[in-house]
């Protein structure tokens, strides 16, 4: 029984020894083998690997996949002075595990360092361009310069920056409000100018119309006066001709017209002497005047 326990213990010890000397590197990982804290070798190929049992040798595993990185928003003053808020995101990978371990130890410590590198590179490149250049056909060239600058700095951390893209590019709140107010003022000034121009044109149109109206009325009055004069002349000629043909009938006709005009309206009373010549043709039943 005691011998069996001993054999079992030996087997367990051998299994633990074997387990501590064998490790598997996943295809998404890379590893460092350390001997007493110093890097012995780098393992980048996936598969079964061997090492001395701890504490003689230990392993550290790092990601070999592409990892994301985002910067926080920061204000940038472009070359043209139009301040903007910018932020970027990037894709990066650990390419030198040994240098990475010596510089930052792990991904958690690497992220703030890499964010600063990317943010500084973004500020340097965008600060040398105009605000509108980021939205123009120069965009790809600008991003390539940011990537190159950030990659050169990140290389010291054992990291490779693969690609950089701008995530945010807009006006700060205070600048946005000032820009909006300036746009409102500009549009109000344009509207005021348009209204003034319209009022001036309306004044000129009214002046021309009033002048034409005065001329038309004057012309109409002149024509009316001329026609009235011709008509009066024709009427007088007719009266004169009628008077010359039958003086008595003409006098009778004029008296009838006078009677009719004097008795118009609601007042049909005439206060006048009965011997007046006005009633000459009313005193004789036959219509003849008394001699």
PASEBA-1860 file (N, C-alpha, C; in nm, 3 decimals):
! residues 291
1> XXXXXXXX> 0.084/-0.120/0.000/0.000/0.000/0.000/0.086/0.124/0.000 ~ 0.189/0.122/0.084/0.281/0.236/0.092/0.357/0.249/-0.037 ~ 0.395/0.136/-0.097/0.469/0.138/-0.222/0.382/0.194/-0.335 ~ 0.254/0.159/-0.334/0.162/0.211/-0.436/0.146/0.362/-0.425 ~ 0.137/0.409/-0.302/0.125/0.555/-0.284/0.248/0.627/-0.335 ~ 0.363/0.563/-0.310/0.487/0.626/-0.355/0.490/0.633/-0.507 ~ 0.452/0.522/-0.569/0.451/0.519/-0.716/0.350/0.622/-0.770 ~ 0.233/0.628/-0.705/0.133/0.727/-0.749/0.184/0.868/-0.734
9> XXXXXXXX> 0.253/0.893/-0.621/0.307/1.028/-0.601/0.412/1.062/-0.705 ~ 0.494/0.959/-0.739/0.597/0.984/-0.841/0.532/1.017/-0.975 ~ 0.426/0.943/-1.007/0.358/0.966/-1.135/0.298/1.106/-1.140 ~ 0.233/1.145/-1.032/0.174/1.280/-1.025/0.282/1.386/-1.039 ~ 0.396/1.364/-0.972/0.505/1.460/-0.979/0.558/1.470/-1.121 ~ 0.569/1.353/-1.190/0.616/1.354/-1.329/0.517/1.427/-1.419 ~ 0.387/1.405/-1.392/0.285/1.473/-1.473/0.291/1.625/-1.453 ~ 0.306/1.665/-1.331/0.317/1.809/-1.302/0.442/1.868/-1.366
17> XXXXXXXX> 0.551/1.786/-1.362/0.675/1.832/-1.424/0.657/1.849/-1.574 ~ 0.595/1.750/-1.634/0.570/1.758/-1.779/0.477/1.876/-1.810 ~ 0.371/1.894/-1.730/0.276/2.002/-1.752/0.343/2.140/-1.744 ~ 0.440/2.151/-1.651/0.508/2.279/-1.634/0.613/2.305/-1.742 ~ 0.647/2.203/-1.821/0.747/2.222/-1.927/0.684/2.231/-2.066 ~ 0.556/2.206/-2.072/0.488/2.210/-2.203/0.383/2.321/-2.200 ~ 0.377/2.395/-2.312/0.270/2.496/-2.327/0.234/2.506/-2.475 ~ 0.117/2.553/-2.498/0.065/2.565/-2.636/0.048/2.714/-2.669
25> XXXXXXXX> 0.097/2.753/-2.783/0.081/2.890/-2.833/-0.030/2.889/-2.938 ~ -0.134/2.962/-2.909/-0.246/2.973/-3.003/-0.204/3.056/-3.125 ~ -0.272/3.034/-3.238/-0.239/3.107/-3.360/-0.266/3.256/-3.348 ~ -0.343/3.295/-3.250/-0.370/3.438/-3.226/-0.276/3.498/-3.125 ~ -0.177/3.422/-3.079/-0.089/3.467/-2.971/0.058/3.456/-3.011 ~ 0.140/3.520/-2.930/0.284/3.506/-2.935/0.335/3.507/-2.791 ~ 0.451/3.447/-2.768/0.495/3.429/-2.628/0.642/3.460/-2.612 ~ 0.675/3.497/-2.488/0.815/3.514/-2.447/0.846/3.407/-2.343
33> XXXXXXXX> 0.960/3.343/-2.357/1.008/3.247/-2.257/1.117/3.316/-2.177 ~ 1.095/3.330/-2.046/1.188/3.400/-1.958/1.260/3.299/-1.868 ~ 1.388/3.317/-1.854/1.467/3.237/-1.761/1.517/3.330/-1.651 ~ 1.466/3.308/-1.532/1.497/3.392/-1.416/1.472/3.540/-1.447 ~ 1.359/3.567/-1.520/1.318/3.705/-1.547/1.377/3.765/-1.672 ~ 1.473/3.696/-1.735/1.534/3.749/-1.857/1.479/3.674/-1.978 ~ 1.457/3.749/-2.086/1.399/3.688/-2.206/1.498/3.589/-2.266 ~ 1.450/3.467/-2.283/1.534/3.362/-2.338/1.510/3.348/-2.489
41> XXXXXXXX> 1.380/3.349/-2.526/1.347/3.342/-2.668/1.203/3.392/-2.689 ~ 1.174/3.421/-2.818/1.039/3.467/-2.858/0.975/3.359/-2.944 ~ 0.851/3.327/-2.911/0.778/3.224/-2.985/0.664/3.292/-3.060 ~ 0.670/3.289/-3.193/0.565/3.349/-3.275/0.486/3.247/-3.356 ~ 0.539/3.124/-3.364/0.471/3.020/-3.440/0.376/2.944/-3.348 ~ 0.254/2.918/-3.393/0.158/2.843/-3.310/0.197/2.696/-3.299 ~ 0.157/2.634/-3.189/0.182/2.492/-3.172/0.231/2.458/-3.032 ~ 0.278/2.335/-3.017/0.327/2.286/-2.888/0.470/2.332/-2.867
49> XXXXXXXX> 0.497/2.388/-2.749/0.630/2.441/-2.716/0.676/2.382/-2.583 ~ 0.810/2.383/-2.566/0.868/2.329/-2.444/0.956/2.434/-2.377 ~ 0.966/2.420/-2.243/1.051/2.508/-2.164/1.091/2.434/-2.038 ~ 1.184/2.490/-1.967/1.221/2.432/-1.838/1.109/2.458/-1.738 ~ 1.092/2.372/-1.642/0.986/2.392/-1.543/1.013/2.515/-1.458 ~ 0.905/2.575/-1.410/0.918/2.688/-1.319/0.984/2.638/-1.190 ~ 1.063/2.721/-1.128/1.081/2.864/-1.157/1.198/2.893/-1.250 ~ 1.253/2.786/-1.313/1.368/2.809/-1.401/1.327/2.892/-1.524
57> XXXXXXXX> 1.217/2.854/-1.582/1.169/2.930/-1.698/1.017/2.951/-1.685 ~ 0.974/3.070/-1.726/0.831/3.105/-1.728/0.796/3.163/-1.865 ~ 0.669/3.176/-1.890/0.624/3.229/-2.020/0.529/3.348/-1.998 ~ 0.531/3.439/-2.096/0.437/3.551/-2.101/0.372/3.550/-2.239 ~ 0.243/3.554/-2.243/0.169/3.547/-2.370/0.113/3.685/-2.404 ~ 0.132/3.725/-2.532/0.078/3.852/-2.583/-0.011/3.824/-2.704 ~ -0.097/3.920/-2.732/-0.183/3.911/-2.851/-0.100/3.927/-2.977 ~ -0.134/3.851/-3.079/-0.071/3.870/-3.209/-0.173/3.930/-3.309
65> XXXXXXXX> -0.299/3.944/-3.263/-0.403/3.999/-3.349/-0.391/4.151/-3.357 ~ -0.461/4.208/-3.456/-0.470/4.353/-3.469/-0.566/4.405/-3.362 ~ -0.524/4.508/-3.291/-0.601/4.562/-3.179/-0.649/4.704/-3.210 ~ -0.760/4.746/-3.150/-0.811/4.882/-3.174/-0.754/4.983/-3.074 ~ -0.754/5.109/-3.117/-0.708/5.218/-3.030/-0.787/5.342/-3.066 ~ -0.840/5.410/-2.965/-0.913/5.534/-2.987/-0.853/5.644/-2.900 ~ -0.849/5.765/-2.955/-0.803/5.879/-2.876/-0.924/5.955/-2.823 ~ -0.904/6.026/-2.716/-1.010/6.113/-2.666/-1.012/6.241/-2.750
73> XXXXXXXX> -1.122/6.315/-2.742/-1.135/6.438/-2.820/-1.042/6.546/-2.766 ~ -0.980/6.620/-2.856/-0.892/6.729/-2.817/-0.908/6.843/-2.918 ~ -0.882/6.965/-2.872/-0.892/7.080/-2.960/-0.762/7.097/-3.037 ~ -0.776/7.129/-3.165/-0.661/7.150/-3.253/-0.680/7.283/-3.324 ~ -0.571/7.359/-3.334/-0.574/7.488/-3.404/-0.507/7.470/-3.540 ~ -0.585/7.454/-3.648/-0.527/7.437/-3.781/-0.453/7.563/-3.827 ~ -0.391/7.552/-3.942/-0.308/7.659/-3.995/-0.389/7.786/-4.021 ~ -0.516/7.771/-4.060/-0.598/7.887/-4.092/-0.666/7.947/-3.969
81> XXXXXXXX> -0.640/7.893/-3.850/-0.695/7.949/-3.727/-0.837/7.907/-3.695 ~ -0.897/7.818/-3.775/-1.033/7.772/-3.749/-1.028/7.652/-3.655 ~ -1.041/7.679/-3.526/-1.025/7.574/-3.425/-1.126/7.462/-3.444 ~ -1.079/7.337/-3.422/-1.163/7.219/-3.438/-1.141/7.123/-3.321 ~ -1.240/7.038/-3.297/-1.227/6.927/-3.202/-1.202/6.802/-3.285 ~ -1.094/6.729/-3.252/-1.055/6.613/-3.332/-1.034/6.492/-3.242 ~ -1.057/6.376/-3.300/-1.028/6.248/-3.236/-1.004/6.147/-3.347 ~ -0.926/6.043/-3.315/-0.892/5.944/-3.417/-0.902/5.804/-3.359
89> XXXXXXXX> -0.907/5.707/-3.446/-0.895/5.567/-3.404/-0.792/5.500/-3.495 ~ -0.727/5.398/-3.441/-0.619/5.332/-3.515/-0.624/5.182/-3.492 ~ -0.554/5.111/-3.579/-0.535/4.967/-3.563/-0.385/4.943/-3.541 ~ -0.353/4.862/-3.440/-0.213/4.840/-3.407/-0.189/4.694/-3.370 ~ -0.060/4.657/-3.366/-0.023/4.517/-3.337/0.111/4.518/-3.266 ~ 0.126/4.421/-3.175/0.256/4.401/-3.108/0.347/4.326/-3.204 ~ 0.453/4.392/-3.248/0.545/4.330/-3.344/0.679/4.291/-3.282 ~ 0.709/4.345/-3.167/0.834/4.309/-3.098/0.800/4.283/-2.951
97> XXXXXXXX> 0.764/4.159/-2.917/0.719/4.129/-2.780/0.822/4.162/-2.674 ~ 0.949/4.142/-2.703/1.052/4.168/-2.604/1.061/4.317/-2.572 ~ 1.065/4.398/-2.676/1.070/4.543/-2.654/0.941/4.591/-2.589 ~ 0.829/4.533/-2.629/0.700/4.568/-2.571/0.699/4.542/-2.421 ~ 0.752/4.425/-2.380/0.758/4.393/-2.238/0.847/4.490/-2.163 ~ 0.961/4.524/-2.224/1.054/4.614/-2.156/0.999/4.756/-2.146 ~ 0.919/4.798/-2.244/0.869/4.936/-2.248/0.743/4.955/-2.164 ~ 0.645/4.864/-2.179/0.516/4.886/-2.114/0.463/4.765/-2.038
105> XXXXXXXX> 0.526/4.650/-2.053/0.492/4.527/-1.981/0.367/4.458/-2.035 ~ 0.254/4.533/-2.047/0.132/4.468/-2.095/0.045/4.568/-2.171 ~ -0.065/4.516/-2.226/-0.154/4.598/-2.309/-0.219/4.709/-2.227 ~ -0.256/4.680/-2.105/-0.322/4.780/-2.019/-0.235/4.903/-2.001 ~ -0.106/4.881/-1.983/-0.014/4.995/-1.969/0.019/5.059/-2.103 ~ 0.007/4.981/-2.211/0.042/5.033/-2.344/-0.061/5.130/-2.398 ~ -0.190/5.108/-2.367/-0.296/5.189/-2.428/-0.282/5.338/-2.403 ~ -0.260/5.386/-2.279/-0.246/5.531/-2.260/-0.123/5.588/-2.330
113> XXXXXXXX> -0.014/5.510/-2.335/0.106/5.556/-2.406/0.079/5.569/-2.555 ~ 0.011/5.471/-2.610/-0.019/5.473/-2.754/-0.121/5.584/-2.787 ~ -0.215/5.605/-2.697/-0.313/5.713/-2.720/-0.244/5.848/-2.726 ~ -0.148/5.870/-2.638/-0.074/5.996/-2.638/0.008/6.011/-2.767 ~ 0.071/5.902/-2.808/0.150/5.906/-2.933/0.060/5.943/-3.050 ~ -0.055/5.877/-3.059/-0.147/5.902/-3.170/-0.205/6.043/-3.163 ~ -0.243/6.088/-3.043/-0.300/6.222/-3.027/-0.199/6.329/-3.063 ~ -0.073/6.312/-3.019/0.032/6.410/-3.053/0.058/6.413/-3.203
121> XXXXXXXX> 0.060/6.298/-3.265/0.083/6.292/-3.410/-0.032/6.359/-3.485 ~ -0.153/6.335/-3.438/-0.271/6.396/-3.499/-0.265/6.548/-3.489 ~ -0.226/6.597/-3.370/-0.217/6.741/-3.350/-0.110/6.806/-3.437 ~ 0.005/6.740/-3.451/0.114/6.796/-3.532/0.076/6.806/-3.679 ~ 0.019/6.699/-3.731/-0.014/6.698/-3.874/-0.132/6.790/-3.905 ~ -0.241/6.777/-3.830/-0.358/6.860/-3.857/-0.333/7.006/-3.827 ~ -0.242/7.034/-3.735/-0.209/7.173/-3.704/-0.134/7.242/-3.816 ~ -0.077/7.166/-3.908/-0.004/7.224/-4.021/-0.089/7.234/-4.147
129> XXXXXXXX> -0.216/7.197/-4.136/-0.307/7.203/-4.250/-0.423/7.296/-4.220 ~ -0.496/7.334/-4.324/-0.617/7.414/-4.303/-0.730/7.323/-4.254 ~ -0.831/7.383/-4.193/-0.943/7.304/-4.140/-1.018/7.232/-4.250 ~ -1.026/7.293/-4.367/-1.101/7.232/-4.477/-1.023/7.123/-4.548 ~ -0.891/7.118/-4.528/-0.810/7.018/-4.599/-0.848/6.876/-4.557 ~ -0.892/6.860/-4.431/-0.928/6.727/-4.382/-1.047/6.671/-4.459 ~ -1.131/6.759/-4.511/-1.250/6.715/-4.585/-1.229/6.720/-4.736 ~ -1.107/6.746/-4.779/-1.079/6.757/-4.921/-1.012/6.630/-4.972
137> XXXXXXXX> -0.963/6.637/-5.095/-0.895/6.521/-5.153/-0.755/6.499/-5.094 ~ -0.713/6.589/-5.003/-0.585/6.571/-4.934/-0.599/6.482/-4.811 ~ -0.720/6.437/-4.783/-0.747/6.362/-4.661/-0.658/6.239/-4.647 ~ -0.649/6.159/-4.754/-0.570/6.035/-4.746/-0.423/6.064/-4.722 ~ -0.372/6.168/-4.786/-0.232/6.205/-4.765/-0.209/6.247/-4.620 ~ -0.304/6.323/-4.562/-0.293/6.367/-4.423/-0.293/6.246/-4.329 ~ -0.383/6.154/-4.353/-0.392/6.034/-4.268/-0.266/5.948/-4.279 ~ -0.208/5.942/-4.398/-0.086/5.865/-4.415/0.029/5.928/-4.338
145> XXXXXXXX> 0.032/6.061/-4.334/0.136/6.130/-4.257/0.118/6.108/-4.108 ~ -0.008/6.109/-4.062/-0.034/6.082/-3.920/0.009/5.939/-3.886 ~ -0.023/5.845/-3.974/0.013/5.705/-3.951/0.164/5.687/-3.944 ~ 0.236/5.749/-4.037/0.382/5.736/-4.039/0.445/5.795/-3.914 ~ 0.396/5.913/-3.875/0.452/5.979/-3.757/0.424/5.898/-3.630 ~ 0.302/5.850/-3.617/0.267/5.770/-3.499/0.342/5.638/-3.498 ~ 0.357/5.575/-3.615/0.426/5.447/-3.624/0.572/5.460/-3.583 ~ 0.636/5.571/-3.620/0.776/5.592/-3.584/0.793/5.602/-3.433
153> XXXXXXXX> 0.696/5.668/-3.366/0.703/5.680/-3.221/0.668/5.548/-3.153 ~ 0.568/5.478/-3.207/0.522/5.353/-3.145/0.624/5.241/-3.160 ~ 0.713/5.253/-3.256/0.814/5.148/-3.278/0.901/5.130/-3.154 ~ 0.922/5.237/-3.080/1.002/5.228/-2.957/0.932/5.145/-2.849 ~ 0.802/5.124/-2.865/0.726/5.044/-2.769/0.709/4.900/-2.817 ~ 0.770/4.867/-2.931/0.754/4.733/-2.987/0.621/4.714/-3.056 ~ 0.560/4.825/-3.099/0.427/4.824/-3.158/0.433/4.880/-3.299 ~ 0.349/4.830/-3.385/0.336/4.882/-3.521/0.196/4.942/-3.538
161> XXXXXXXX> 0.188/5.071/-3.578/0.060/5.136/-3.609/0.030/5.106/-3.756 ~ -0.079/5.036/-3.781/-0.110/4.991/-3.916/-0.194/5.092/-3.994 ~ -0.286/5.157/-3.927/-0.378/5.246/-3.999/-0.438/5.345/-3.901 ~ -0.462/5.468/-3.948/-0.523/5.573/-3.866/-0.638/5.635/-3.944 ~ -0.748/5.657/-3.875/-0.864/5.724/-3.934/-0.915/5.831/-3.838 ~ -0.968/5.939/-3.894/-1.024/6.046/-3.812/-1.166/6.008/-3.770 ~ -1.190/6.010/-3.641/-1.321/5.973/-3.586/-1.408/6.095/-3.564 ~ -1.349/6.207/-3.528/-1.424/6.329/-3.496/-1.353/6.448/-3.556
169> XXXXXXXX> -1.432/6.539/-3.615/-1.375/6.663/-3.671/-1.488/6.765/-3.678 ~ -1.501/6.849/-3.573/-1.609/6.945/-3.571/-1.567/7.068/-3.491 ~ -1.652/7.170/-3.496/-1.625/7.295/-3.425/-1.649/7.279/-3.275 ~ -1.566/7.343/-3.192/-1.595/7.344/-3.048/-1.727/7.417/-3.023 ~ -1.788/7.390/-2.906/-1.919/7.448/-2.877/-1.916/7.600/-2.882 ~ -1.815/7.662/-2.819/-1.810/7.808/-2.817/-1.785/7.865/-2.956 ~ -1.701/7.795/-3.033/-1.674/7.840/-3.170/-1.796/7.820/-3.258 ~ -1.865/7.707/-3.234/-1.986/7.679/-3.311/-2.092/7.786/-3.288
177> XXXXXXXX> -2.108/7.826/-3.161/-2.206/7.930/-3.129/-2.167/8.063/-3.192 ~ -2.035/8.096/-3.184/-1.989/8.221/-3.245/-2.006/8.218/-3.397 ~ -1.978/8.104/-3.456/-1.994/8.090/-3.601/-2.141/8.103/-3.640 ~ -2.228/8.040/-3.560/-2.371/8.050/-3.588/-2.419/8.195/-3.577 ~ -2.375/8.265/-3.472/-2.415/8.405/-3.456/-2.363/8.490/-3.571 ~ -2.240/8.462/-3.614/-2.184/8.538/-3.727/-2.262/8.509/-3.856 ~ -2.302/8.385/-3.874/-2.382/8.352/-3.992/-2.517/8.423/-3.988 ~ -2.578/8.427/-3.869/-2.706/8.497/-3.855/-2.690/8.645/-3.887
185> XXXXXXXX> -2.582/8.706/-3.836/-2.557/8.848/-3.864/-2.534/8.872/-4.012 ~ -2.458/8.782/-4.075/-2.432/8.797/-4.219/-2.562/8.786/-4.299 ~ -2.645/8.687/-4.262/-2.771/8.671/-4.335/-2.865/8.788/-4.309 ~ -2.864/8.841/-4.185/-2.947/8.958/-4.156/-2.901/9.079/-4.237 ~ -2.769/9.094/-4.249/-2.715/9.205/-4.328/-2.755/9.190/-4.475 ~ -2.747/9.067/-4.526/-2.787/9.043/-4.665/-2.936/9.072/-4.684 ~ -3.017/9.025/-4.586/-3.161/9.048/-4.593/-3.193/9.197/-4.587 ~ -3.121/9.270/-4.500/-3.143/9.414/-4.489/-3.108/9.483/-4.620
193> XXXXXXXX> -2.996/9.442/-4.681/-2.957/9.500/-4.808/-3.059/9.471/-4.917 ~ -3.110/9.347/-4.919/-3.210/9.310/-5.019/-3.339/9.390/-5.000 ~ -3.380/9.405/-4.871/-3.500/9.484/-4.845/-3.482/9.629/-4.888 ~ -3.366/9.687/-4.857/-3.340/9.825/-4.896/-3.339/9.839/-5.048 ~ -3.278/9.742/-5.115/-3.276/9.745/-5.261/-3.417/9.731/-5.317 ~ -3.497/9.641/-5.257/-3.634/9.624/-5.302/-3.717/9.750/-5.280 ~ -3.698/9.814/-5.163/-3.771/9.936/-5.135/-3.734/10.048/-5.232 ~ -3.606/10.057/-5.267/-3.562/10.159/-5.362/-3.621/10.134/-5.500
201> XXXXXXXX> -3.620/10.005/-5.541/-3.680/9.973/-5.671/-3.830/10.000/-5.670 ~ -3.896/9.967/-5.557/-4.040/9.992/-5.546/-4.069/10.142/-5.553 ~ -3.984/10.221/-5.488/-4.003/10.368/-5.491/-3.991/10.420/-5.633 ~ -3.891/10.371/-5.707/-3.872/10.414/-5.846/-3.989/10.372/-5.934 ~ -4.038/10.247/-5.911/-4.151/10.199/-5.991/-4.276/10.281/-5.962 ~ -4.298/10.312/-5.830/-4.414/10.394/-5.796/-4.404/10.533/-5.856 ~ -4.283/10.591/-5.854/-4.264/10.725/-5.910/-4.294/10.725/-6.060 ~ -4.245/10.622/-6.131/-4.272/10.613/-6.275/-4.421/10.595/-6.300
209> XXXXXXXX> -4.485/10.506/-6.217/-4.628/10.481/-6.234/-4.710/10.607/-6.207 ~ -4.673/10.680/-6.102/-4.746/10.803/-6.069/-4.728/10.907/-6.181 ~ -4.607/10.915/-6.234/-4.582/11.009/-6.345/-4.665/10.971/-6.466 ~ -4.667/10.842/-6.499/-4.747/10.797/-6.612/-4.895/10.821/-6.590 ~ -4.940/10.799/-6.462/-5.081/10.823/-6.431/-5.117/10.970/-6.450 ~ -5.030/11.059/-6.403/-5.055/11.203/-6.419/-5.061/11.240/-6.567 ~ -4.966/11.184/-6.644/-4.963/11.214/-6.787/-5.088/11.161/-6.858 ~ -5.130/11.037/-6.820/-5.248/10.979/-6.881/-5.373/11.059/-6.848
217> XXXXXXXX> -5.386/11.099/-6.718/-5.502/11.179/-6.676/-5.503/11.313/-6.748 ~ -5.386/11.376/-6.757/-5.378/11.506/-6.825/-5.414/11.493/-6.973 ~ -5.361/11.386/-7.035/-5.392/11.363/-7.176/-5.542/11.336/-7.195 ~ -5.600/11.257/-7.101/-5.743/11.228/-7.109/-5.826/11.355/-7.091 ~ -5.783/11.440/-6.999/-5.857/11.564/-6.976/-5.847/11.657/-7.098 ~ -5.728/11.662/-7.157/-5.713/11.745/-7.276/-5.803/11.695/-7.390 ~ -5.802/11.560/-7.405/-5.886/11.504/-7.510/-6.034/11.526/-7.479 ~ -6.072/11.510/-7.349/-6.211/11.532/-7.311/-6.253/11.678/-7.334
225> XXXXXXXX> -6.162/11.770/-7.297/-6.191/11.913/-7.317/-6.208/11.945/-7.465 ~ -6.120/11.886/-7.546/-6.129/11.909/-7.691/-6.260/11.856/-7.747 ~ -6.295/11.734/-7.705/-6.420/11.676/-7.755/-6.542/11.752/-7.704 ~ -6.537/11.798/-7.579/-6.647/11.877/-7.525/-6.661/12.010/-7.601 ~ -6.548/12.069/-7.634/-6.553/12.194/-7.712/-6.615/12.172/-7.849 ~ -6.572/12.061/-7.914/-6.631/12.029/-8.046/-6.780/12.004/-8.032 ~ -6.817/11.927/-7.925/-6.958/11.897/-7.904/-7.039/12.023/-7.876 ~ -6.982/12.112/-7.792/-7.053/12.238/-7.763/-7.069/12.321/-7.890
233> XXXXXXXX> -6.966/12.320/-7.970/-6.976/12.397/-8.095/-7.084/12.340/-8.186 ~ -7.085/12.204/-8.193/-7.188/12.140/-8.276/-7.327/12.167/-8.220 ~ -7.338/12.161/-8.086/-7.468/12.188/-8.023/-7.513/12.331/-8.051 ~ -7.421/12.424/-8.034/-7.456/12.565/-8.058/-7.496/12.587/-8.203 ~ -7.424/12.514/-8.290/-7.460/12.529/-8.433/-7.599/12.479/-8.461 ~ -7.632/12.365/-8.395/-7.768/12.309/-8.412/-7.871/12.404/-8.355 ~ -7.842/12.459/-8.235/-7.935/12.555/-8.175/-7.953/12.678/-8.264 ~ -7.842/12.724/-8.315/-7.850/12.844/-8.401/-7.932/12.816/-8.526
241> XXXXXXXX> -7.909/12.698/-8.584/-7.984/12.661/-8.705/-8.132/12.648/-8.673 ~ -8.163/12.582/-8.557/-8.303/12.567/-8.518/-8.367/12.703/-8.489 ~ -8.293/12.790/-8.425/-8.344/12.924/-8.393/-8.370/13.003/-8.520 ~ -8.284/12.985/-8.614/-8.304/13.058/-8.740/-8.419/13.006/-8.821 ~ -8.452/12.879/-8.810/-8.562/12.822/-8.886/-8.698/12.856/-8.826 ~ -8.715/12.852/-8.692/-8.845/12.879/-8.629/-8.818/12.934/-8.491 ~ -8.819/13.064/-8.482/-8.783/13.129/-8.356/-8.886/13.097/-8.248 ~ -9.015/13.095/-8.285/-9.119/13.071/-8.188/-9.111/12.929/-8.131
249> XXXXXXXX> -9.089/12.829/-8.217/-9.079/12.689/-8.170/-8.955/12.669/-8.083 ~ -8.847/12.738/-8.120/-8.725/12.725/-8.041/-8.745/12.780/-7.901 ~ -8.814/12.897/-7.891/-8.841/12.956/-7.760/-8.930/12.864/-7.678 ~ -9.031/12.804/-7.746/-9.121/12.712/-7.678/-9.044/12.590/-7.624 ~ -8.956/12.535/-7.703/-8.876/12.418/-7.663/-8.786/12.453/-7.546 ~ -8.725/12.567/-7.547/-8.637/12.609/-7.436/-8.717/12.628/-7.309 ~ -8.838/12.680/-7.320/-8.922/12.700/-7.201/-8.961/12.566/-7.140 ~ -8.997/12.467/-7.226/-9.032/12.335/-7.174/-8.914/12.271/-7.099
257> XXXXXXXX> -8.794/12.287/-7.152/-8.676/12.234/-7.084/-8.655/12.302/-6.951 ~ -8.683/12.434/-6.948/-8.666/12.507/-6.822/-8.770/12.461/-6.721 ~ -8.897/12.438/-6.766/-8.998/12.388/-6.674/-8.956/12.253/-6.615 ~ -8.907/12.167/-6.702/-8.870/12.031/-6.657/-8.756/12.037/-6.554 ~ -8.656/12.117/-6.579/-8.541/12.126/-6.488/-8.579/12.190/-6.355 ~ -8.673/12.286/-6.358/-8.709/12.356/-6.235/-8.798/12.271/-6.145 ~ -8.866/12.172/-6.200/-8.957/12.090/-6.121/-8.899/11.953/-6.085 ~ -8.771/11.933/-6.101/-8.706/11.805/-6.066/-8.693/11.793/-5.915
265> XXXXXXXX> -8.684/11.674/-5.864/-8.665/11.650/-5.723/-8.795/11.648/-5.648 ~ -8.783/11.647/-5.514/-8.904/11.639/-5.430/-8.974/11.773/-5.414 ~ -8.906/11.883/-5.441/-8.966/12.015/-5.426/-9.028/12.058/-5.560 ~ -9.159/12.062/-5.568/-9.229/12.098/-5.692/-9.296/12.235/-5.683 ~ -9.257/12.317/-5.586/-9.316/12.450/-5.568/-9.221/12.556/-5.620 ~ -9.277/12.655/-5.690/-9.197/12.767/-5.742/-9.260/12.896/-5.692 ~ -9.184/12.976/-5.624/-9.232/13.106/-5.575/-9.189/13.211/-5.676 ~ -9.279/13.259/-5.753/-9.246/13.352/-5.861/-9.374/13.430/-5.897
273> XXXXXXXX> -9.359/13.548/-5.949/-9.474/13.631/-5.989/-9.547/13.565/-6.106 ~ -9.680/13.555/-6.103/-9.754/13.493/-6.212/-9.739/13.568/-6.343 ~ -9.702/13.695/-6.337/-9.686/13.774/-6.460/-9.547/13.757/-6.520 ~ -9.467/13.672/-6.458/-9.330/13.654/-6.507/-9.331/13.592/-6.645 ~ -9.231/13.630/-6.725/-9.217/13.574/-6.861/-9.192/13.423/-6.856 ~ -9.151/13.373/-6.739/-9.122/13.230/-6.727/-9.247/13.146/-6.753 ~ -9.369/13.205/-6.719/-9.496/13.132/-6.737/-9.568/13.174/-6.865 ~ -9.492/13.226/-6.957/-9.552/13.279/-7.079/-9.633/13.173/-7.153
281> XXXXXXXX> -9.578/13.052/-7.167/-9.646/12.947/-7.243/-9.743/12.865/-7.157 ~ -9.759/12.903/-7.030/-9.854/12.834/-6.943/-9.983/12.915/-6.928 ~ -9.981/13.039/-6.971/-10.098/13.123/-6.953/-10.201/13.106/-7.066 ~ -10.160/13.054/-7.177/-10.249/13.039/-7.293/-10.275/12.890/-7.315 ~ -10.402/12.850/-7.324/-10.437/12.709/-7.340/-10.382/12.656/-7.471 ~ -10.377/12.737/-7.574/-10.331/12.691/-7.705/-10.179/12.690/-7.714 ~ -10.113/12.736/-7.612/-9.968/12.737/-7.614/-9.909/12.861/-7.678 ~ -9.994/12.952/-7.721/-9.941/13.076/-7.783/-9.926/13.181/-7.674
289> XXX> -9.832/13.263/-7.688/-9.807/13.367/-7.588/-9.907/13.481/-7.611 ~ -9.940/13.549/-7.501/-10.031/13.664/-7.510/-9.954/13.784/-7.557 ~ -10.019/13.864/-7.642/-9.956/13.985/-7.696/-9.990/14.102/-7.605
END
